[in-house]
Amino acid sequence: MPRYVMDALLLLGIGIAMLLLLATCSQAGVAKDSGPDGVMTHPKTTSPYHWWSYACCNEKDCRPAKEGEVEETKEGYKVTLPDGTFTIVHWKDTRLKRKPVDNPYAYDGLHHICLFKSAYGESLWHLRCLYPALGAY
């Protein structure tokens, strides 16, 4: 067999191996780290609430809303914050998020909220994201 044919087969084999490796790595990343739209989720936790998006939440500021904390209104949702103030999340507000369709834990019938306190010593609470209960959005 001529040398150039052997070289071509070697390069072809290396190319195929690299493509397979790349496909395997990218599939592993999707399965572990992202939801249906590439939204980052929490792969390291065993909590049923590991579907919260990294863009919105981290493991310390998201939780299921307490009863009465979230109320649906004609403008959107009224969210009562821990300091007694409230915020309105309008229907087209970017803080309003959809739950992932491929995670059964997301459909627990509860609203989920992601809150944080203001920096610089203020005691004001802010809503980062709201995941409405099933069927609400």
Phi and psi restraints in degrees (value plus and minus 20) as a CYANA .aco file:
   2 PRO   PHI     -83.4   -43.4
   2 PRO   PSI     131.1   171.1
   3 ARG   PHI     -80.2   -40.2
   3 ARG   PSI     -61.1   -21.1
   4 TYR   PHI     -84.9   -44.9
   4 TYR   PSI     -50.8   -10.8
   5 VAL   PHI     -90.9   -50.9
   5 VAL   PSI     -61.0   -21.0
   6 MET   PHI     -84.2   -44.2
   6 MET   PSI     -61.0   -21.0
   7 ASP   PHI     -83.5   -43.5
   7 ASP   PSI     -61.9   -21.9
   8 ALA   PHI     -83.8   -43.8
   8 ALA   PSI     -62.5   -22.5
   9 LEU   PHI     -85.0   -45.0
   9 LEU   PSI     -59.1   -19.1
  10 LEU   PHI     -82.4   -42.4
  10 LEU   PSI     -67.4   -27.4
  11 LEU   PHI     -83.1   -43.1
  11 LEU   PSI     -59.3   -19.3
  12 LEU   PHI     -82.7   -42.7
  12 LEU   PSI     -64.1   -24.1
  13 GLY   PHI     -82.2   -42.2
  13 GLY   PSI     -62.5   -22.5
  14 ILE   PHI     -84.0   -44.0
  14 ILE   PSI     -62.3   -22.3
  15 GLY   PHI     -82.1   -42.1
  15 GLY   PSI     -63.4   -23.4
  16 ILE   PHI     -85.1   -45.1
  16 ILE   PSI     -63.0   -23.0
  17 ALA   PHI     -81.3   -41.3
  17 ALA   PSI     -60.7   -20.7
  18 MET   PHI     -86.2   -46.2
  18 MET   PSI     -61.4   -21.4
  19 LEU   PHI     -82.6   -42.6
  19 LEU   PSI     -62.6   -22.6
  20 LEU   PHI     -84.1   -44.1
  20 LEU   PSI     -61.3   -21.3
  21 LEU   PHI     -83.8   -43.8
  21 LEU   PSI     -64.2   -24.2
  22 LEU   PHI     -82.6   -42.6
  22 LEU   PSI     -64.1   -24.1
  23 ALA   PHI     -83.8   -43.8
  23 ALA   PSI     -60.9   -20.9
  24 THR   PHI     -84.6   -44.6
  24 THR   PSI     -64.4   -24.4
  25 CYS   PHI     -85.1   -45.1
  25 CYS   PSI     -63.3   -23.3
  26 SER   PHI     -88.9   -48.9
  26 SER   PSI     -55.3   -15.3
  27 GLN   PHI     -87.9   -47.9
  27 GLN   PSI     -58.1   -18.1
  28 ALA   PHI     -83.9   -43.9
  28 ALA   PSI     -59.0   -19.0
  29 GLY   PHI     -85.4   -45.4
  29 GLY   PSI     -60.1   -20.1
  30 VAL   PHI     -86.7   -46.7
  30 VAL   PSI     -63.8   -23.8
  31 ALA   PHI     -85.8   -45.8
  31 ALA   PSI     -56.8   -16.8
  32 LYS   PHI    -107.8   -67.8
  32 LYS   PSI     -59.3   -19.3
  33 ASP   PHI    -132.4   -92.4
  33 ASP   PSI     -24.5    15.5
  34 SER   PHI    -162.5  -122.5
  34 SER   PSI     137.1   177.1
  35 GLY   PHI    -111.0   -71.0
  35 GLY   PSI    -183.9  -143.9
  36 PRO   PHI     -83.5   -43.5
  36 PRO   PSI     -45.8    -5.8
  37 ASP   PHI    -128.5   -88.5
  37 ASP   PSI       0.2    40.2
  38 GLY   PHI      57.6    97.6
  38 GLY   PSI      -9.1    30.9
  39 VAL   PHI     -94.0   -54.0
  39 VAL   PSI     111.0   151.0
  40 MET   PHI     -87.1   -47.1
  40 MET   PSI     116.8   156.8
  41 THR   PHI    -139.3   -99.3
  41 THR   PSI     159.9   199.9
  42 HIS   PHI    -116.5   -76.5
  42 HIS   PSI      73.2   113.2
  43 PRO   PHI     -97.8   -57.8
  43 PRO   PSI     -37.9     2.1
  44 LYS   PHI    -106.6   -66.6
  44 LYS   PSI     -36.1     3.9
  45 THR   PHI    -114.4   -74.4
  45 THR   PSI     132.6   172.6
  46 THR   PHI    -120.0   -80.0
  46 THR   PSI     -15.1    24.9
  47 SER   PHI     -86.4   -46.4
  47 SER   PSI     125.7   165.7
  48 PRO   PHI     -86.4   -46.4
  48 PRO   PSI     -28.9    11.1
  49 TYR   PHI    -120.2   -80.2
  49 TYR   PSI       7.9    47.9
  50 HIS   PHI     -96.7   -56.7
  50 HIS   PSI     -17.0    23.0
  51 TRP   PHI    -107.8   -67.8
  51 TRP   PSI     -26.0    14.0
  52 TRP   PHI     -79.9   -39.9
  52 TRP   PSI     124.1   164.1
  53 SER   PHI     -97.8   -57.8
  53 SER   PSI     120.1   160.1
  54 TYR   PHI     -83.8   -43.8
  54 TYR   PSI     -50.9   -10.9
  55 ALA   PHI     -83.3   -43.3
  55 ALA   PSI     -47.2    -7.2
  56 CYS   PHI    -121.5   -81.5
  56 CYS   PSI     -65.4   -25.4
  57 CYS   PHI    -146.2  -106.2
  57 CYS   PSI     146.9   186.9
  58 ASN   PHI    -152.4  -112.4
  58 ASN   PSI    -195.0  -155.0
  59 GLU   PHI     -95.0   -55.0
  59 GLU   PSI     -17.6    22.4
  60 LYS   PHI    -139.9   -99.9
  60 LYS   PSI     -26.9    13.1
  61 ASP   PHI    -141.3  -101.3
  61 ASP   PSI      -7.8    32.2
  62 CYS   PHI    -141.2  -101.2
  62 CYS   PSI     126.0   166.0
  63 ARG   PHI    -186.4  -146.4
  63 ARG   PSI     143.5   183.5
  64 PRO   PHI     -85.9   -45.9
  64 PRO   PSI     120.6   160.6
  65 ALA   PHI     -91.7   -51.7
  65 ALA   PSI     125.1   165.1
  66 LYS   PHI     -95.4   -55.4
  66 LYS   PSI     140.0   180.0
  67 GLU   PHI     -78.8   -38.8
  67 GLU   PSI     110.9   150.9
  68 GLY   PHI      65.4   105.4
  68 GLY   PSI     -27.0    13.0
  69 GLU   PHI     -94.1   -54.1
  69 GLU   PSI     -49.8    -9.8
  70 VAL   PHI    -144.1  -104.1
  70 VAL   PSI     105.5   145.5
  71 GLU   PHI    -145.5  -105.5
  71 GLU   PSI     114.6   154.6
  72 GLU   PHI    -100.4   -60.4
  72 GLU   PSI     113.3   153.3
  73 THR   PHI    -146.5  -106.5
  73 THR   PSI     155.8   195.8
  74 LYS   PHI     -91.6   -51.6
  74 LYS   PSI     -40.4    -0.4
  75 GLU   PHI    -104.3   -64.3
  75 GLU   PSI     -41.2    -1.2
  76 GLY   PHI     132.8   172.8
  76 GLY   PSI    -141.1  -101.1
  77 TYR   PHI    -147.2  -107.2
  77 TYR   PSI     119.4   159.4
  78 LYS   PHI    -121.6   -81.6
  78 LYS   PSI     100.7   140.7
  79 VAL   PHI    -132.6   -92.6
  79 VAL   PSI      98.9   138.9
  80 THR   PHI    -105.3   -65.3
  80 THR   PSI     106.9   146.9
  81 LEU   PHI    -110.2   -70.2
  81 LEU   PSI     142.0   182.0
  82 PRO   PHI     -78.5   -38.5
  82 PRO   PSI     -44.9    -4.9
  83 ASP   PHI    -107.5   -67.5
  83 ASP   PSI     -14.4    25.6
  84 GLY   PHI      74.3   114.3
  84 GLY   PSI     -34.4     5.6
  85 THR   PHI     -97.8   -57.8
  85 THR   PSI     153.9   193.9
  86 PHE   PHI    -161.8  -121.8
  86 PHE   PSI     143.5   183.5
  87 THR   PHI    -153.7  -113.7
  87 THR   PSI     129.8   169.8
  88 ILE   PHI    -122.3   -82.3
  88 ILE   PSI     107.6   147.6
  89 VAL   PHI    -125.4   -85.4
  89 VAL   PSI      82.7   122.7
  90 HIS   PHI     -89.0   -49.0
  90 HIS   PSI     140.9   180.9
  91 TRP   PHI     -77.0   -37.0
  91 TRP   PSI     -51.4   -11.4
  92 LYS   PHI    -124.3   -84.3
  92 LYS   PSI      -7.5    32.5
  93 ASP   PHI     -85.5   -45.5
  93 ASP   PSI     117.5   157.5
  94 THR   PHI     -89.3   -49.3
  94 THR   PSI     -34.8     5.2
  95 ARG   PHI     -97.5   -57.5
  95 ARG   PSI     -33.8     6.2
  96 LEU   PHI    -102.3   -62.3
  96 LEU   PSI      98.6   138.6
  97 LYS   PHI    -137.3   -97.3
  97 LYS   PSI     133.9   173.9
  98 ARG   PHI    -114.0   -74.0
  98 ARG   PSI     123.3   163.3
  99 LYS   PHI     -97.1   -57.1
  99 LYS   PSI     128.6   168.6
 100 PRO   PHI     -87.7   -47.7
 100 PRO   PSI     118.1   158.1
 101 VAL   PHI     -95.8   -55.8
 101 VAL   PSI     -38.7     1.3
 102 ASP   PHI    -117.5   -77.5
 102 ASP   PSI      -8.9    31.1
 103 ASN   PHI    -144.2  -104.2
 103 ASN   PSI      88.7   128.7
 104 PRO   PHI     -83.5   -43.5
 104 PRO   PSI     -45.2    -5.2
 105 TYR   PHI     -84.9   -44.9
 105 TYR   PSI     -45.0    -5.0
 106 ALA   PHI     -88.5   -48.5
 106 ALA   PSI     -43.2    -3.2
 107 TYR   PHI    -123.3   -83.3
 107 TYR   PSI      45.8    85.8
 108 ASP   PHI    -118.4   -78.4
 108 ASP   PSI     -15.0    25.0
 109 GLY   PHI      61.0   101.0
 109 GLY   PSI     -14.0    26.0
 110 LEU   PHI    -132.2   -92.2
 110 LEU   PSI     131.3   171.3
 111 HIS   PHI     -97.8   -57.8
 111 HIS   PSI     128.1   168.1
 112 HIS   PHI    -143.7  -103.7
 112 HIS   PSI     116.4   156.4
 113 ILE   PHI    -145.7  -105.7
 113 ILE   PSI     128.7   168.7
 114 CYS   PHI    -140.2  -100.2
 114 CYS   PSI      95.5   135.5
 115 LEU   PHI    -138.7   -98.7
 115 LEU   PSI     135.7   175.7
 116 PHE   PHI    -169.4  -129.4
 116 PHE   PSI     134.7   174.7
 117 LYS   PHI    -111.7   -71.7
 117 LYS   PSI     128.6   168.6
 118 SER   PHI     -80.9   -40.9
 118 SER   PSI     129.5   169.5
 119 ALA   PHI     -99.5   -59.5
 119 ALA   PSI     158.5   198.5
 120 TYR   PHI      45.0    85.0
 120 TYR   PSI      12.4    52.4
 121 GLY   PHI      60.2   100.2
 121 GLY   PSI     -23.0    17.0
 122 GLU   PHI     -90.2   -50.2
 122 GLU   PSI     130.7   170.7
 123 SER   PHI    -123.9   -83.9
 123 SER   PSI      -1.3    38.7
 124 LEU   PHI    -101.4   -61.4
 124 LEU   PSI     119.9   159.9
 125 TRP   PHI    -117.3   -77.3
 125 TRP   PSI     129.3   169.3
 126 HIS   PHI    -154.0  -114.0
 126 HIS   PSI     127.4   167.4
 127 LEU   PHI    -113.2   -73.2
 127 LEU   PSI     105.1   145.1
 128 ARG   PHI    -110.1   -70.1
 128 ARG   PSI     -64.2   -24.2
 129 CYS   PHI    -170.4  -130.4
 129 CYS   PSI     134.9   174.9
 130 LEU   PHI    -152.0  -112.0
 130 LEU   PSI     104.5   144.5
 131 TYR   PHI    -126.7   -86.7
 131 TYR   PSI      83.8   123.8
 132 PRO   PHI     -86.5   -46.5
 132 PRO   PSI     137.6   177.6
 133 ALA   PHI     -82.9   -42.9
 133 ALA   PSI     144.1   184.1
 134 LEU   PHI     -73.4   -33.4
 134 LEU   PSI     111.8   151.8
 135 GLY   PHI      63.5   103.5
 135 GLY   PSI     -28.6    11.4
 136 ALA   PHI    -104.7   -64.7
 136 ALA   PSI     -39.9     0.1
